[in-house]
Amino acid sequence: MNELPPDSPRLRAILAHLDKQIADTETVATYLRLQRHAVLAAISRAELRAVPRPVISAPKRPPAAPVASPAAARRPASSSNAPWKHRGSR
């Protein structure tokens, strides 16, 4: 403001008006900060719900080795001892 009135009553009126504007602006700023915080919290909640969570399953076990039957245990280990082979055909 380039030109201020010289008398004290008008200067006090201007000062009161400026103080009120500052107070109103601070109130609005506080309200806007609260609203901003609420919106950020809502965004965080929405984004957490939107992210697909991986399904955690138990680790897969390798297939078990086949268990030999009692009949398989009685079979000869070497094919050279097989009764249907002739001994002289090696």
The first five atom37 places (N, CA, C, CB, O) and aatype in JSON, in Angstrom:
{
  "aatype": [12, 2, 6, 10, 14, 14, 3, 15, 14, 1, 10, 1, 0, 9, 10, 0, 8, 10, 3, 11, 5, 9, 0, 3, 16, 6, 16, 19, 0, 16, 18, 10, 1, 10, 5, 1, 8, 0, 19, 10, 0, 0, 9, 15, 1, 0, 6, 10, 1, 0, 19, 14, 1, 14, 19, 9, 15, 0, 14, 11, 1, 14, 14, 0, 0, 14, 19, 0, 15, 14, 0, 0, 0, 1, 1, 14, 0, 15, 15, 15, 2, 0, 14, 17, 11, 8, 1, 7, 15, 1],
  "atom_mask": [
    [1, 1, 1, 1, 1],
    [1, 1, 1, 1, 1],
    [1, 1, 1, 1, 1],
    [1, 1, 1, 1, 1],
    [1, 1, 1, 1, 1],
    [1, 1, 1, 1, 1],
    [1, 1, 1, 1, 1],
    [1, 1, 1, 1, 1],
    [1, 1, 1, 1, 1],
    [1, 1, 1, 1, 1],
    [1, 1, 1, 1, 1],
    [1, 1, 1, 1, 1],
    [1, 1, 1, 1, 1],
    [1, 1, 1, 1, 1],
    [1, 1, 1, 1, 1],
    [1, 1, 1, 1, 1],
    [1, 1, 1, 1, 1],
    [1, 1, 1, 1, 1],
    [1, 1, 1, 1, 1],
    [1, 1, 1, 1, 1],
    [1, 1, 1, 1, 1],
    [1, 1, 1, 1, 1],
    [1, 1, 1, 1, 1],
    [1, 1, 1, 1, 1],
    [1, 1, 1, 1, 1],
    [1, 1, 1, 1, 1],
    [1, 1, 1, 1, 1],
    [1, 1, 1, 1, 1],
    [1, 1, 1, 1, 1],
    [1, 1, 1, 1, 1],
    [1, 1, 1, 1, 1],
    [1, 1, 1, 1, 1],
    [1, 1, 1, 1, 1],
    [1, 1, 1, 1, 1],
    [1, 1, 1, 1, 1],
    [1, 1, 1, 1, 1],
    [1, 1, 1, 1, 1],
    [1, 1, 1, 1, 1],
    [1, 1, 1, 1, 1],
    [1, 1, 1, 1, 1],
    [1, 1, 1, 1, 1],
    [1, 1, 1, 1, 1],
    [1, 1, 1, 1, 1],
    [1, 1, 1, 1, 1],
    [1, 1, 1, 1, 1],
    [1, 1, 1, 1, 1],
    [1, 1, 1, 1, 1],
    [1, 1, 1, 1, 1],
    [1, 1, 1, 1, 1],
    [1, 1, 1, 1, 1],
    [1, 1, 1, 1, 1],
    [1, 1, 1, 1, 1],
    [1, 1, 1, 1, 1],
    [1, 1, 1, 1, 1],
    [1, 1, 1, 1, 1],
    [1, 1, 1, 1, 1],
    [1, 1, 1, 1, 1],
    [1, 1, 1, 1, 1],
    [1, 1, 1, 1, 1],
    [1, 1, 1, 1, 1],
    [1, 1, 1, 1, 1],
    [1, 1, 1, 1, 1],
    [1, 1, 1, 1, 1],
    [1, 1, 1, 1, 1],
    [1, 1, 1, 1, 1],
    [1, 1, 1, 1, 1],
    [1, 1, 1, 1, 1],
    [1, 1, 1, 1, 1],
    [1, 1, 1, 1, 1],
    [1, 1, 1, 1, 1],
    [1, 1, 1, 1, 1],
    [1, 1, 1, 1, 1],
    [1, 1, 1, 1, 1],
    [1, 1, 1, 1, 1],
    [1, 1, 1, 1, 1],
    [1, 1, 1, 1, 1],
    [1, 1, 1, 1, 1],
    [1, 1, 1, 1, 1],
    [1, 1, 1, 1, 1],
    [1, 1, 1, 1, 1],
    [1, 1, 1, 1, 1],
    [1, 1, 1, 1, 1],
    [1, 1, 1, 1, 1],
    [1, 1, 1, 1, 1],
    [1, 1, 1, 1, 1],
    [1, 1, 1, 1, 1],
    [1, 1, 1, 1, 1],
    [1, 1, 1, 0, 1],
    [1, 1, 1, 1, 1],
    [1, 1, 1, 1, 1]
  ],
  "atom_positions": [
    [[0.85, -1.16, 0.0], [0.0, 0.0, 0.0], [0.9, 1.22, 0.0], [-0.97, 0.0, 1.22], [1.71, 1.43, 0.9]],
    [[0.74, 2.0, -1.0], [1.56, 3.21, -1.12], [1.1, 4.3, -0.19], [1.54, 3.72, -2.54], [1.91, 4.92, 0.5]],
    [[-0.17, 4.55, -0.14], [-0.7, 5.69, 0.61], [-1.56, 5.18, 1.76], [-1.52, 6.64, -0.33], [-2.64, 4.63, 1.52]],
    [[-1.12, 5.35, 2.97], [-1.92, 5.01, 4.15], [-2.47, 6.3, 4.72], [-1.09, 4.23, 5.21], [-1.81, 7.34, 4.68]],
    [[-3.7, 6.23, 5.28], [-4.26, 7.45, 5.86], [-3.43, 7.88, 7.08], [-5.75, 7.23, 6.26], [-2.85, 7.03, 7.76]],
    [[-3.37, 9.13, 7.34], [-2.53, 9.61, 8.44], [-3.18, 9.46, 9.82], [-2.19, 11.05, 8.22], [-2.48, 9.54, 10.83]],
    [[-4.47, 9.25, 9.9], [-5.11, 9.25, 11.22], [-5.19, 7.81, 11.78], [-6.53, 9.87, 11.14], [-5.36, 6.84, 11.05]],
    [[-5.06, 7.75, 13.08], [-5.01, 6.49, 13.81], [-6.3, 5.66, 13.7], [-4.73, 6.77, 15.26], [-6.19, 4.44, 13.53]],
    [[-7.51, 6.2, 13.78], [-8.71, 5.37, 13.7], [-8.82, 4.61, 12.38], [-9.94, 6.24, 13.88], [-9.19, 3.43, 12.38]],
    [[-8.52, 5.24, 11.29], [-8.59, 4.54, 10.0], [-7.48, 3.49, 9.89], [-8.5, 5.54, 8.83], [-7.7, 2.41, 9.34]],
    [[-6.29, 3.81, 10.39], [-5.19, 2.84, 10.38], [-5.57, 1.6, 11.22], [-3.88, 3.48, 10.93], [-5.27, 0.47, 10.84]],
    [[-6.23, 1.83, 12.36], [-6.68, 0.7, 13.2], [-7.75, -0.12, 12.48], [-7.22, 1.22, 14.55], [-7.79, -1.34, 12.64]],
    [[-8.61, 0.51, 11.72], [-9.64, -0.21, 10.96], [-8.98, -1.08, 9.88], [-10.65, 0.78, 10.32], [-9.38, -2.22, 9.65]],
    [[-7.98, -0.51, 9.22], [-7.25, -1.28, 8.19], [-6.53, -2.46, 8.84], [-6.23, -0.37, 7.45], [-6.55, -3.57, 8.31]],
    [[-5.9, -2.2, 9.98], [-5.19, -3.25, 10.7], [-6.15, -4.37, 11.12], [-4.47, -2.66, 11.93], [-5.82, -5.55, 10.98]],
    [[-7.31, -4.01, 11.63], [-8.31, -5.01, 12.04], [-8.76, -5.84, 10.84], [-9.52, -4.32, 12.7], [-8.92, -7.06, 10.95]],
    [[-8.97, -5.18, 9.71], [-9.37, -5.89, 8.5], [-8.28, -6.88, 8.07], [-9.69, -4.89, 7.37], [-8.58, -8.02, 7.72]],
    [[-7.02, -6.44, 8.08], [-5.92, -7.31, 7.69], [-5.79, -8.49, 8.66], [-4.6, -6.52, 7.64], [-5.55, -9.62, 8.22]],
    [[-5.93, -8.25, 9.96], [-5.87, -9.33, 10.96], [-6.98, -10.37, 10.72], [-5.98, -8.76, 12.38], [-6.76, -11.57, 10.85]],
    [[-8.17, -9.87, 10.38], [-9.28, -10.78, 10.11], [-8.99, -11.62, 8.87], [-10.59, -10.01, 9.94], [-9.26, -12.82, 8.85]],
    [[-8.46, -10.98, 7.83], [-8.13, -11.73, 6.6], [-7.08, -12.81, 6.88], [-7.62, -10.77, 5.51], [-7.18, -13.93, 6.37]],
    [[-6.08, -12.45, 7.68], [-5.03, -13.43, 8.03], [-5.64, -14.59, 8.81], [-3.9, -12.75, 8.85], [-5.33, -15.75, 8.54]],
    [[-6.49, -14.28, 9.78], [-7.12, -15.33, 10.6], [-7.99, -16.23, 9.73], [-7.96, -14.71, 11.73], [-7.96, -17.45, 9.88]],
    [[-8.77, -15.63, 8.84], [-9.62, -16.43, 7.95], [-8.78, -17.32, 7.05], [-10.51, -15.51, 7.1], [-9.1, -18.49, 6.83]],
    [[-7.7, -16.76, 6.55], [-6.82, -17.51, 5.67], [-6.18, -18.67, 6.44], [-5.74, -16.6, 5.07], [-6.06, -19.76, 5.89]],
    [[-5.77, -18.44, 7.69], [-5.18, -19.51, 8.49], [-6.21, -20.6, 8.77], [-4.63, -18.96, 9.81], [-5.88, -21.79, 8.76]],
    [[-7.46, -20.2, 9.02], [-8.52, -21.18, 9.27], [-8.75, -22.02, 8.02], [-9.83, -20.47, 9.69], [-8.87, -23.25, 8.1]],
    [[-8.81, -21.36, 6.88], [-9.01, -22.08, 5.61], [-7.82, -22.99, 5.34], [-9.2, -21.09, 4.44], [-7.99, -24.13, 4.9]],
    [[-6.62, -22.51, 5.6], [-5.41, -23.32, 5.38], [-5.43, -24.56, 6.27], [-4.14, -22.49, 5.64], [-5.08, -25.65, 5.82]],
    [[-5.82, -24.39, 7.53], [-5.9, -25.54, 8.44], [-6.93, -26.55, 7.93], [-6.26, -25.08, 9.88], [-6.67, -27.75, 7.89]],
    [[-8.1, -26.06, 7.54], [-9.16, -26.92, 7.0], [-8.66, -27.66, 5.76], [-10.42, -26.09, 6.66], [-8.89, -28.87, 5.62]],
    [[-7.99, -26.95, 4.87], [-7.5, -27.58, 3.64], [-6.43, -28.62, 3.94], [-6.95, -26.51, 2.68], [-6.38, -29.66, 3.29]],
    [[-5.56, -28.35, 4.93], [-4.56, -29.35, 5.31], [-5.21, -30.61, 5.86], [-3.59, -28.76, 6.35], [-4.78, -31.72, 5.56]],
    [[-6.26, -30.44, 6.68], [-6.99, -31.6, 7.21], [-7.65, -32.4, 6.09], [-8.05, -31.15, 8.23], [-7.6, -33.63, 6.08]],
    [[-8.25, -31.7, 5.15], [-8.88, -32.37, 4.01], [-7.84, -33.11, 3.17], [-9.64, -31.35, 3.14], [-8.07, -34.24, 2.73]],
    [[-6.71, -32.47, 2.95], [-5.64, -33.08, 2.17], [-5.15, -34.36, 2.84], [-4.47, -32.1, 1.99], [-4.95, -35.38, 2.17]],
    [[-4.97, -34.32, 4.15], [-4.53, -35.5, 4.9], [-5.56, -36.63, 4.76], [-4.32, -35.14, 6.4], [-5.19, -37.79, 4.56]],
    [[-6.84, -36.3, 4.85], [-7.9, -37.31, 4.71], [-7.89, -37.93, 3.32], [-9.28, -36.7, 5.01], [-8.09, -39.13, 3.17]],
    [[-7.67, -37.12, 2.3], [-7.65, -37.63, 0.92], [-6.43, -38.53, 0.72], [-7.62, -36.45, -0.1], [-6.55, -39.58, 0.09]],
    [[-5.28, -38.15, 1.25], [-4.09, -39.0, 1.14], [-4.31, -40.35, 1.82], [-2.86, -38.29, 1.74], [-3.91, -41.39, 1.3]],
    [[-4.93, -40.34, 2.98], [-5.22, -41.59, 3.69], [-6.17, -42.46, 2.88], [-5.83, -41.3, 5.08], [-5.99, -43.67, 2.81]],
    [[-7.18, -41.85, 2.26], [-8.13, -42.6, 1.44], [-7.44, -43.19, 0.21], [-9.3, -41.7, 1.0], [-7.75, -44.32, -0.19]],
    [[-6.53, -42.45, -0.39], [-5.77, -42.96, -1.54], [-4.95, -44.17, -1.12], [-4.85, -41.85, -2.13], [-4.92, -45.17, -1.83]],
    [[-4.29, -44.08, 0.02], [-3.48, -45.21, 0.49], [-4.33, -46.45, 0.69], [-2.78, -44.84, 1.8], [-3.94, -47.54, 0.28]],
    [[-5.5, -46.28, 1.32], [-6.39, -47.43, 1.54], [-6.87, -48.01, 0.21], [-7.6, -47.02, 2.4], [-6.91, -49.23, 0.06]],
    [[-7.22, -47.16, -0.74], [-7.71, -47.63, -2.03], [-6.62, -48.37, -2.79], [-8.24, -46.45, -2.86], [-6.89, -49.39, -3.43]],
    [[-5.41, -47.87, -2.74], [-4.32, -48.52, -3.47], [-3.93, -49.84, -2.83], [-3.12, -47.6, -3.55], [-3.53, -50.77, -3.53]],
    [[-4.02, -49.93, -1.51], [-3.73, -51.2, -0.85], [-4.74, -52.26, -1.24], [-3.7, -51.03, 0.67], [-4.39, -53.42, -1.42]],
    [[-6.01, -51.87, -1.38], [-7.05, -52.82, -1.79], [-6.88, -53.22, -3.25], [-8.43, -52.22, -1.57], [-7.27, -54.33, -3.63]],
    [[-6.32, -52.35, -4.08], [-6.22, -52.61, -5.51], [-5.04, -53.51, -5.85], [-6.1, -51.3, -6.27], [-5.04, -54.14, -6.91]],
    [[-4.04, -53.59, -4.99], [-2.85, -54.38, -5.27], [-3.16, -55.85, -5.0], [-1.64, -53.91, -4.43], [-3.5, -56.21, -3.87]],
    [[-3.04, -56.72, -6.03], [-3.28, -58.14, -5.78], [-2.16, -58.7, -4.92], [-3.4, -58.92, -7.11], [-0.98, -58.48, -5.18]],
    [[-2.54, -59.42, -3.92], [-1.55, -60.02, -3.03], [-1.19, -61.4, -3.54], [-2.06, -60.08, -1.57], [-2.08, -62.16, -3.94]],
    [[0.1, -61.76, -3.54], [0.48, -63.08, -4.02], [0.0, -64.16, -3.07], [2.01, -63.18, -4.19], [-0.03, -63.98, -1.85]],
    [[-0.39, -65.28, -3.65], [-0.83, -66.41, -2.84], [0.41, -67.19, -2.44], [-1.86, -67.33, -3.61], [1.18, -67.63, -3.28]],
    [[0.57, -67.35, -1.15], [1.74, -68.06, -0.64], [1.31, -69.5, -0.38], [2.32, -67.39, 0.65], [0.41, -69.75, 0.43]],
    [[1.95, -70.43, -1.06], [1.62, -71.84, -0.87], [2.83, -72.56, -0.29], [1.17, -72.5, -2.2], [3.95, -72.05, -0.29]],
    [[2.57, -73.75, 0.21], [3.65, -74.55, 0.78], [4.62, -74.93, -0.33], [3.08, -75.82, 1.49], [4.21, -75.12, -1.48]],
    [[5.9, -75.05, -0.01], [6.86, -75.43, -1.05], [6.53, -76.83, -1.56], [8.32, -75.38, -0.5], [6.11, -77.7, -0.8]],
    [[6.73, -77.03, -2.85], [6.45, -78.32, -3.45], [7.58, -79.29, -3.14], [6.24, -78.18, -4.98], [8.76, -78.95, -3.22]],
    [[7.18, -80.49, -2.79], [8.18, -81.53, -2.49], [8.5, -82.29, -3.77], [7.66, -82.5, -1.39], [7.64, -82.47, -4.63]],
    [[9.75, -82.73, -3.9], [10.07, -83.55, -5.07], [9.32, -84.87, -4.98], [11.61, -83.79, -5.18], [9.02, -85.34, -3.88]],
    [[9.01, -85.47, -6.11], [8.28, -86.74, -6.07], [9.1, -87.79, -5.33], [7.94, -87.24, -7.49], [10.33, -87.84, -5.45]],
    [[8.42, -88.61, -4.56], [9.09, -89.65, -3.78], [9.6, -90.74, -4.72], [8.13, -90.26, -2.72], [9.01, -91.01, -5.76]],
    [[10.71, -91.35, -4.33], [11.27, -92.45, -5.11], [10.33, -93.63, -5.02], [12.7, -92.84, -4.61], [9.75, -93.88, -3.96]],
    [[10.15, -94.36, -6.1], [9.24, -95.5, -6.05], [9.75, -96.54, -5.06], [9.08, -96.14, -7.45], [10.95, -96.8, -4.97]],
    [[8.82, -97.1, -4.33], [9.16, -98.12, -3.34], [9.12, -99.46, -4.03], [8.19, -98.08, -2.13], [8.15, -99.81, -4.7]],
    [[10.19, -100.23, -3.87], [10.27, -101.54, -4.5], [9.35, -102.51, -3.78], [11.73, -102.06, -4.51], [9.3, -102.54, -2.55]],
    [[8.64, -103.31, -4.54], [7.76, -104.31, -3.94], [8.59, -105.51, -3.52], [6.64, -104.74, -4.93], [9.71, -105.68, -4.0]],
    [[8.07, -106.35, -2.63], [8.84, -107.54, -2.22], [9.15, -108.45, -3.4], [8.08, -108.33, -1.16], [10.19, -109.11, -3.41]],
    [[8.27, -108.49, -4.4], [8.53, -109.34, -5.57], [9.71, -108.8, -6.36], [7.29, -109.43, -6.47], [10.5, -109.57, -6.89]],
    [[9.83, -107.48, -6.45], [10.95, -106.88, -7.18], [12.26, -107.12, -6.46], [10.72, -105.38, -7.38], [13.3, -107.22, -7.1]],
    [[12.23, -107.23, -5.16], [13.45, -107.45, -4.4], [13.98, -108.87, -4.63], [13.2, -107.22, -2.9], [15.18, -109.1, -4.49]],
    [[13.1, -109.82, -4.99], [13.54, -111.2, -5.22], [14.09, -111.42, -6.62], [12.39, -112.16, -4.98], [14.7, -112.45, -6.89]],
    [[13.87, -110.48, -7.52], [14.38, -110.64, -8.89], [15.89, -110.57, -8.9], [13.79, -109.57, -9.83], [16.49, -109.89, -8.06]],
    [[16.49, -111.24, -9.82], [17.97, -111.18, -9.89], [18.43, -109.8, -10.32], [18.51, -112.24, -10.86], [17.78, -109.16, -11.15]],
    [[19.54, -109.33, -9.76], [20.07, -108.01, -10.05], [20.75, -107.99, -11.41], [21.04, -107.57, -8.97], [20.73, -106.95, -12.07]],
    [[21.33, -109.06, -11.84], [22.06, -109.1, -13.1], [21.26, -109.89, -14.12], [23.47, -109.71, -12.9], [20.66, -110.92, -13.8]],
    [[21.26, -109.42, -15.34], [20.53, -110.13, -16.39], [21.28, -111.38, -16.83], [20.28, -109.22, -17.59], [20.69, -112.25, -17.48]],
    [[22.56, -111.49, -16.5], [23.32, -112.67, -16.92], [22.9, -113.91, -16.15], [24.81, -112.44, -16.74], [23.16, -115.03, -16.6]],
    [[22.26, -113.74, -15.01], [21.81, -114.88, -14.21], [20.37, -115.26, -14.53], [21.94, -114.56, -12.74], [19.8, -116.13, -13.88]],
    [[19.8, -114.63, -15.51], [18.4, -114.92, -15.84], [18.29, -116.36, -16.32], [17.87, -113.94, -16.93], [19.12, -116.81, -17.11]],
    [[17.28, -117.11, -15.87], [17.16, -118.52, -16.22], [16.85, -118.75, -17.7], [16.08, -119.16, -15.38], [17.13, -119.85, -18.17]],
    [[16.33, -117.85, -18.42], [16.0, -118.07, -19.83], [17.18, -117.84, -20.77], [14.86, -117.17, -20.23], [17.12, -118.19, -21.95]],
    [[18.27, -117.25, -20.23], [19.45, -117.04, -21.09], [20.32, -118.29, -21.04], [20.27, -115.77, -20.64], [20.43, -118.95, -20.01]],
    [[20.91, -118.58, -22.13], [21.82, -119.71, -22.18], [23.17, -119.28, -21.68], [21.92, -120.28, -23.61], [23.63, -118.17, -21.94]],
    [[23.8, -120.15, -20.96], [25.07, -119.78, -20.33], [26.17, -119.54, -21.37], [25.5, -120.88, -19.35], [27.1, -118.78, -21.09]],
    [[26.1, -120.1, -22.44], [27.17, -119.95, -23.4], [26.97, -118.82, -24.4], [0.0, 0.0, 0.0], [27.79, -118.69, -25.31]],
    [[25.97, -118.02, -24.28], [25.68, -117.01, -25.3], [26.21, -115.63, -24.99], [24.23, -116.92, -25.51], [25.72, -114.65, -25.55]],
    [[27.14, -115.52, -24.16], [27.69, -114.19, -23.84], [28.47, -113.64, -24.93], [28.52, -114.23, -22.64], [28.99, -112.53, -24.81]]
  ]
}
